[in-house]
Amino acid sequence: MTTPPSSPVAAAPRTPADHTHPCARCGAPVALDVGLCERCNPLGLRDSASSQVHGTVILALILAFVGLAVAARLAVSGIGPFVAEVADVRIDAGVLIASLHITNEGTSAGTSTCRVSDPVARGAGTPAFITTPRIEPKETVTFDTRLVDFGSEPRPLEIVCSAP
């Protein structure tokens, strides 16, 4: 008598209990719905709910963003306002040179971004944006800037500076 050919044993389908993750304290494999293994939680006390864990993380992120916003506000408080004027406009080697007077009326040192434009163009021309050197509180600095895109004819210019 011959024996029937043996068929390979089919693997049992995986059940959700087969999926594990490491224990939160020791790293031993535990079921997905459990946070601590039997050794780390011998009394079988309830774990934190996932909503508690996620809520704690979201609260920490919100507090971090608020802390960064407060720190950024404190870093720039007292800088400006800046009062600016174009003192002189001249030509040097075919390029327009503007001498600018800028005063920091704030209580902290800082820099400003200034927009220089041609008042005659009124939106038709491209303004120039200039970053000032560091200006101490209640101090005025005068510096020259080259305005390449303004042509080679002296003309009146407008300047507006803003605090960061």
C-alpha positions as CSV (number, residue, x, y, z in Angstrom):
1,M,0.0,0.0,0.0
2,T,1.2,3.4,-0.9
3,T,0.9,6.4,1.3
4,P,-0.7,9.4,-0.2
5,P,1.8,12.1,-1.1
6,S,2.2,14.5,1.8
7,S,1.0,18.0,1.3
8,P,2.8,20.9,2.8
9,V,1.2,22.3,5.9
10,A,-0.4,25.6,5.2
11,A,0.7,28.4,7.5
12,A,-2.0,29.6,9.9
13,P,-3.3,33.1,9.0
14,R,-1.9,35.8,11.2
15,T,-4.2,37.2,13.8
16,P,-4.1,40.8,15.1
17,A,-2.6,39.4,18.4
18,D,0.5,38.4,16.3
19,H,1.3,42.1,15.8
20,T,3.4,43.6,18.5
21,H,5.4,46.6,19.5
22,P,8.0,47.1,22.2
23,C,7.1,47.6,25.8
24,A,7.4,51.3,26.8
25,R,9.9,50.6,29.6
26,C,11.9,47.5,28.7
27,G,11.3,46.9,25.0
28,A,9.8,43.4,25.3
29,P,7.3,42.6,22.6
30,V,3.7,43.3,23.7
31,A,0.3,43.4,22.0
32,L,-0.7,46.6,20.1
33,D,-3.4,47.5,22.7
34,V,-1.0,47.2,25.7
35,G,1.7,49.7,26.6
36,L,3.7,47.7,29.3
37,C,4.6,44.1,29.5
38,E,3.6,41.8,32.4
39,R,7.0,42.2,34.0
40,C,6.9,46.1,34.0
41,N,3.2,46.2,35.0
42,P,2.7,43.2,37.3
43,L,-0.5,44.5,38.9
44,G,-2.1,45.0,35.5
45,L,-2.8,48.6,36.0
46,R,-4.5,50.5,33.2
47,D,-2.3,52.1,30.5
48,S,-2.6,55.6,29.3
49,A,-5.2,55.9,26.6
50,S,-3.9,56.8,23.2
51,S,-6.0,60.0,23.3
52,Q,-4.1,61.0,26.5
53,V,-0.7,60.4,24.9
54,H,-1.6,62.2,21.7
55,G,-3.2,65.1,23.6
56,T,0.0,65.4,25.7
57,V,2.1,65.6,22.5
58,I,-0.2,68.2,20.9
59,L,-0.2,70.3,24.1
60,A,3.6,70.2,24.1
61,L,3.7,71.3,20.4
62,I,1.3,74.2,21.1
63,L,3.4,75.3,24.1
64,A,6.6,75.1,22.0
65,F,5.0,77.3,19.2
66,V,3.8,79.8,21.8
67,G,7.2,79.9,23.4
68,L,8.9,80.5,20.1
69,A,6.5,83.3,19.2
70,V,7.1,85.0,22.6
71,A,10.9,84.6,22.2
72,A,10.7,86.1,18.6
73,R,8.7,89.0,19.9
74,L,11.1,89.7,22.7
75,A,14.0,89.5,20.3
76,V,12.7,92.3,18.1
77,S,10.9,94.5,20.6
78,G,12.2,98.0,20.9
79,I,13.7,98.1,17.4
80,G,12.4,101.0,15.4
81,P,10.5,102.9,14.1
82,F,13.0,104.1,11.6
83,V,12.9,107.6,10.1
84,A,14.7,107.9,6.8
85,E,15.4,110.6,4.3
86,V,17.4,110.8,1.0
87,A,20.0,113.4,1.7
88,D,21.7,113.6,-1.7
89,V,21.4,112.0,-5.1
90,R,24.4,112.1,-7.5
91,I,25.9,110.3,-10.5
92,D,29.2,108.3,-10.2
93,A,30.5,106.4,-13.2
94,G,27.1,106.4,-14.8
95,V,25.4,105.0,-11.7
96,L,22.9,106.8,-9.4
97,I,24.3,107.1,-5.9
98,A,21.9,108.0,-3.0
99,S,23.1,109.2,0.4
100,L,20.7,108.1,3.0
101,H,20.1,109.3,6.6
102,I,18.4,106.7,8.8
103,T,17.5,107.2,12.5
104,N,16.5,104.4,14.9
105,E,13.9,105.9,17.2
106,G,13.5,102.7,19.2
107,T,15.0,101.5,22.4
108,S,17.0,98.6,21.0
109,A,19.7,98.4,18.3
110,G,18.7,96.8,15.0
111,T,18.7,96.9,11.2
112,S,15.9,97.9,8.9
113,T,14.8,97.1,5.3
114,C,14.3,100.3,3.3
115,R,12.3,100.7,0.1
116,V,13.7,103.3,-2.3
117,S,11.5,104.3,-5.1
118,D,11.0,107.0,-7.8
119,P,8.0,109.2,-6.8
120,V,7.4,110.2,-10.5
121,A,7.2,106.5,-11.7
122,R,4.4,105.7,-9.1
123,G,4.4,101.9,-9.5
124,A,5.8,101.8,-13.0
125,G,9.5,101.6,-11.8
126,T,11.0,98.8,-9.8
127,P,11.9,99.9,-6.3
128,A,15.2,99.1,-4.7
129,F,15.3,97.3,-1.3
130,I,18.2,98.1,1.0
131,T,19.2,96.6,4.3
132,T,20.7,99.2,6.6
133,P,23.7,98.6,8.8
134,R,23.1,98.0,12.5
135,I,21.8,101.2,14.1
136,E,22.0,101.8,17.8
137,P,18.9,103.3,19.6
138,K,18.4,107.0,19.1
139,E,21.3,107.1,16.6
140,T,21.4,108.2,13.0
141,V,23.6,106.7,10.3
142,T,24.4,108.1,6.9
143,F,25.6,105.8,4.1
144,D,25.7,105.7,0.3
145,T,24.0,103.1,-1.8
146,R,24.3,102.4,-5.5
147,L,21.0,102.3,-7.4
148,V,21.8,100.6,-10.7
149,D,18.2,100.2,-12.0
150,F,17.3,103.9,-11.6
151,G,19.1,105.2,-14.7
152,S,21.9,107.8,-14.8
153,E,20.0,111.0,-14.2
154,P,19.8,112.5,-10.8
155,R,16.1,112.7,-9.6
156,P,14.2,113.0,-6.3
157,L,13.7,109.7,-4.6
158,E,11.4,108.4,-1.8
159,I,12.5,106.1,1.0
160,V,10.5,104.2,3.5
161,C,12.1,102.0,6.2
162,S,10.4,99.4,8.3
163,A,11.3,97.5,11.5
164,P,11.6,93.8,11.3
